[in-house]
Amino acid sequence: MYVDAVVYMRVINPSDAVLKVEHYIMATSLLAQTTIRDVLGQVELDDLLTKREELNKRLQGILDEATDPWGIKVSAVTIKDVSLPEEMLRAMAKQAEAERERRARVIIAKGELEAAAKMSEAAKLYQKEPASLRLRELQTLTEIAREKNLVVVTPSQLGASIGEVAGVSSALRKTLEKKD
C-alpha cells in the first residue's frame, strides 16, 4: 500500500528546534513516516478509505505531542492519496460481490417467507370456501391454456360434453323416429 500524506508544521521555539534535535525537518519527516505506518497498520482498510479526517486528526495529535519537546508545532496532517496493490483491489471487489450476493439471498429468503405466509392464509380461506378453490383452479387452467396455446379438458367439462352429445343424440333419434 502506498500512502501520500502532508505534514504541516512550524517552529514555535527556534532554540529547542536547533539545540534539542539535529535537523528538525528531517527528524519530523521520519517521525511522521513511522507514525503514519504505525497508525494506518492498526486501521481496517474500510476505515482508512472512509474515516480519513478522523485519522488525520489522530496523526496530528500524536506527531504534535512527540515534536513539542523539539519546539515544533504540527498544525495539520493530511492523507492525500492511498494507492492499493492490484491484488488487494481484486480481493476487495470479491468481498463486495460476496456481500451483494449475501444481501440478495436474504431478500429472496424474506420474499419466500412472505409468500409462504400468504399461501397459508389463502389455503385457510379456500378450506372455508371450496367453491373459491375450484374457481381458482379453473382460472389457473385458463392461464396455462392461454400461455401454452393449449386446450385443457377437465373432468367436469368432459361430463358436460358427454351429456350434450347424449342430449343431441336422443333428440336426433326422436326426430328420425317421427319421420318414419
N, C-alpha and C positions, 0 to 999 in steps of 0.2 A: 504494500500500500504506500502511496506517495501522498504526503500532506504538504500543502503550501500554506504557510502562515506568516503573519507580520506581527512583530512586537514593537509597540510604540513606547519609548522610554525617554526620560530626561534626567539630567544630573541636577539633584537638589542640594548636594553638598560636594563641591568640587574637591576639597581636600581629602575627604573619605574616598571619593572615586579614584583619586590618584595614589593615595597612600595605603589604602586597605586592600586593594586588588590591583593586579598588574593587567593592563589592557582591559578596562571595564567593558568596552563594547564587545570584545571577543568573549569575555567571561559571561556576559549577559546572553549573548547569542548561543553559546554552548549550553548554558543552563536552560535556556528556552527550548532548545532541541531535545535535551534529555527529559525535561518536564513534559513536553508535548508527547514524546514517546511513551512515558510512564502513564500519563493520564489517558491518552487515547487507547493504550493497550488494555486498560481496565474497562473500557466502554464497549457496549454492544454496537455492532455495525449500524443497526437501525437508529440508535441514539446519536451516533456520530453524524448521520445524514440529516436527522430531524431536529436535534437539540443543539445546534451549533452555537447559538447565542449563549446558552447556559454553559457550555464547555468553554467558550471564550472568557466568560466571567470567572469561572473556576481557575483557568490557567493564569489569568491576570492576578488573581489573589495569591496564588502560590508563588508566582515569579516576583510580585511586588514585595512579599514578605521576605523572600530569600535575598533580594538585592538591596533591601533597606539598609543593612549594615555597610554597604558599599557606597551609600549616598545616591542611589539610583531609584527613581520612581517609575514603575511600569504603569503607564496610564491606560493601555489597552492591548489586547491580543485579539487578532482576527484570523480565523481559519478561512483562507480564501478558496482553496480547492482541495478536494480529496479525489485522487485517482486510484481506482481499484484495478487489480490484475484481472485479465480476461477470465481466468478460471473462477475467480470469486464472483464476477458478474454472471457467469453461467450458473453457478451454484445458487445465487440469489434469484435468478429467473426460474430455476427449477423449484425453489422453495415457494415463490409466489404462485407458480402454476399449481403446485400441490395444495396450497391454501385455497385457491379458487375452486379447485376440484372438490375439496372437502366441504366448502360452503354450498356448492351446487348439490352435493349429495344430501346435505342436511335439509336444504329447501325441498328436494324431491321427496325425502322421507316425511317431512311435515305435510306435504301435499297428499301423500298416500294415506297418512293418518287421518287427515280431514275427510278424504274421500271415503275411507272405510267407515268413519263415524256417520257420514251422510247416508251411505248404503245401508247401514244397520238401521238407521232411522226410517228409511224408505221401506225396508223389509218389514218392520213393525206395522207400518201403515198398510202395506199390501196384505199382511196377515189379517188385519181387521176388515179389509175390503177386497176380497178375492177378485171381484169384477174389475177393479182397478189394475190388478196384476195382469189379468187377461188382456185388457186394453193396452197395457204397456208392452206385452208380448207381441200383439198384433202390430203395434206401431214400430217395434224393432224389426219385425219381419218385413214390413213395408220399406223401411230404410235400407235393409240389406238387399232386397229385391231391386230397389231403385239404383243403388250404388253398383251392384254387380250385374245389372241388366238381366235379372232372373225372374222367373215366375215361381212363387212359393205356394205350395198347396198344403194346407193344414188339415188335420182330421175333420174339423167342423165344416170346412169348405167342401171336402170330399163327400161327406154325408149329404150336404145340401145339394151337390151336383147330382148324386145318385138319385136323390129324391126328385129333383127336377126332371131327370131323364125318365124316371118311373112315371112321373105325372104326365109327361108328354106322351109316353108310350101308351098309357091307359087311355088317354084322350084320343090318340090316333086309332087305337083298337076300336073304341066306341064309334068313331066316325066311320071306320071301314065296315063295321057290323051293320050300321044304319043303311049303308049303300047296298048291301047285299040283300 
